[in-house]
């Protein structure tokens, strides 16, 4: 694959997890240096990476001590505009600055802009006592990431208060949970592709909202894609977004309902990269640095096969063994695309419910891709079970 040549190849990547963005940067001819919470074994094998201390506040000092060059952030830091500004005072930012984050991560600002543009948007409320009881509502953290902390609101669960600090309430929309990925530059946006989200169900089998993976790209659909193209353009123009950004949305079969804007490289991006054969971070750098958007040919170099990813969450406390890490690294040996990623280092402690690694599968149809994903998840879950240990060991 041939990607656009980067004038400055060094790129510092910061966030809770940097592996996917770093691999994308490598595919784009860049030289990433990463600081995140995990410093996973597969990432450490391919580029310099260190574990963030005192996350996220400690990233400011870590960035000052890192190699020179521009930087970008991944998941979690979109909720820290002050921190983004502190780091950007000392190095160029390839991404959305703090003033943009404050506006685009405000659900009311986004809703106002989209309603004014004639788009469908779920209703919002700040306080539970104002909710309409004939519908269903979600209680969402203002600083959400990956669906954590989102749940259905019930009057029995929360005492009515004038305002529920740190949370807001969003109308629940029935439909398929999806994500759209865009590139933005010079107040214009290009829809890169769409994926379906895999969400982790609750223990009782009821719908959950925690992100557990993606599958895509979704086949072209004129109704959906026209609405999404309009949505992305409104967001890029109103909030002056630049580079990669994602929008989580619900497709109810008739309308597209945006539920959250993620102004960064998102978890579903690499599903599109694996299928379409491009470097999202490479294009992100060009969009941020040069104010240019790629042509359609730059984003469709691959096979357009279905690609799926799933995050394997621990169903018991575990300490990662040498054998588990070695087997996972061996699974990728000689492969063009990794079969597994975010491989934990030996000795890593993982508690119940925490992410362990990422599993991939590809096929010509959605059904076969999902079947392969389930088989591989079972395979690695059985090997993870060999690492399970008593909870007291990890406390």
Secondary structure by P-SEA (a helix, b strand, c coil): cccccccccbbbbbccccaaaaaaaaaaccbbbbbcccccaaaaacbbbbbbcccccaaaaaaaacccccccccccccccaaaaaaaacccccccccaaaaaaaacaaaaaaaaaaabbbbbbbbcccccccccbbbbbbbccccccccbbbbbccccccccccccbbbbbbbbccccccccccccccccccbbbbbbbbbccccccccccccccccccccaaaaaaaaaaaaaaaaacccccbbbbbbbbcccbbbbcccccccccaaaaaaaaccccaaaaaaaaaaccccccccccccccccbbbbbbbbbcccccccaaaaaaaaaaaccccccccccccccccccccccccbbbbbbcccaaaaaaaaaaaaaaaaaaaaaacccccccc
